[in-house]
Amino acid sequence: MTTSNPEPGPESARRPGLTPNLSSGDPYAVLGLVRGATPREIKRAYFDLVRQYPPEEHPDTFKLIRRAYEKLRTADVKAETDLFLFHPPYPWSPRKRQGKIDMEVHAEDVWRLLQEYGDLGRTDFKTDYRSVKL
């Protein structure tokens, strides 16, 4: 009876299409992962890269890989790293011109002011009359 290698599950392998970018400052890119990778994926990617770049042969590359792994190793450290990672800015659009502000005092402005803060705008005069107690 021969056993074939089963298809690797999503939690046991790196996501397809991503290769490690050792010149990047992003720990996810260094390990060849997408953001939001599970702890199991992070650990698997780290050990795969350590096997590919052993510390005896590639000490500088190993330090880079180790530094990236340390930033993603635990949930607390990973959350802090995710918080401070660079997020691309929104697309720039030129500022729209505002129209000129009219600073002149017009008759309708005075009329509106009198209506709002004076008795000219009142429609209820019940407060002018009070009940008489005999």
N, C-alpha and C positions, 0 to 999 in steps of 0.2 A: 504494500500500500504506500503510495507516494503522497506526500503532503505538499501542497503548493502554498506559497506565501499568500495569505489573504490580503485583500485590499486594505491599505492603511486607513484608519478612521480619521475624521477631521481633527480629533484631539491628539492624535499621535504623530502627525506630520505637519511640516510647514505648508502653508497655503501655496498652491501652485502659482508659478509665474513670478515669484519674488526670489531674488538671489541676494546674498549678503552684500552690502555696500560698505566696505571697510573704511572708506574715506569720508563717510557721513558722520555728522555729530548726533544724529538721531539714533537712539539705542535700538529702536525697532528695525531701522534700515540696516544697522550693523549686523543684527542677528537674522535678517531676511524675513521679518515678520510684518504683519499688518497690525495697525493699532487695534487694541481690543483683543489681542491674543490671550489665550488662557495660560495659566501657570504651567500646565503640562506642555503646551506648545513652546513656551519660552525655554523651559528646561531642556526639551528635546533639541531645539535649535542650538542652544549653547553647547551641549555635549557633541552634537554633530560637527560644529565648528572647531571645538577643541580637538576632536579626532583628526580633522582636516589640517589644522594649524597647531601642532603640538608645541608646548612651551619651550622644549629643548631646541627645536629647530627654528621657530619663529617667535622669539620672546616679545617683540614689540606688538606684533599682531595679536598674540595671546593676551597681552595687557589691555589692548583695545576691546577685545571680545569680552574679557572679564569685567571691564568697567561698564560695558553695556549691560551685561547680565546682572551686575550689582544694582543697576538702576531699575531693573524690572523684576527682581527676584521675589520680593514679598508684595503683598497687596497694598500695604501702606506706602512703601517706597515707590511702587508703580503708580499709585494715585498721585503722589507728589510729582513724579516725573511727567505724567500726562498733563498735569496742571501747568507746568512750565515749558512744555514743548512749544515750538513755534507754530502758530496757526497762520496760514496765509491771510493777508488783509482782504477786505472787501474790494471789489473792482472800483477803481477810481473813476469818478465822474466829475466834470467841471462844475463849479458852483453856479447856481442859477442866479441871474441878476434880479435883485429886488427893485421894485419901482421906487420912484422918489416919494419920500414921506411928505405929506402936506401938513405944514406947520401953521398955516393960516387959520384964523378964527372966522368962521362963517356964521351967518344968521341962523341957519338950521342947527348949528352946534349949540348956540345959546338957547334956542327954543327947547332942544332936547334936554339940556341941563336943567332948565326951569321946570320942565315936566317931570323929570325924575326926582329932583331934590326939593321941589316946591309943591304948592297945592294945585298947580295947574293940571297935573296929571291924575288927580284923584277922581275916583268915580263913586267911592263909598263915603258918605258923610255921616255915618252913624256915630262916629266918635265925637262929632260936634254937639250932639244932644245927649244929655244925661237925664236919668230919671229923677223926678222931684219927690222928695220924701216930705210928707206933711205931718 
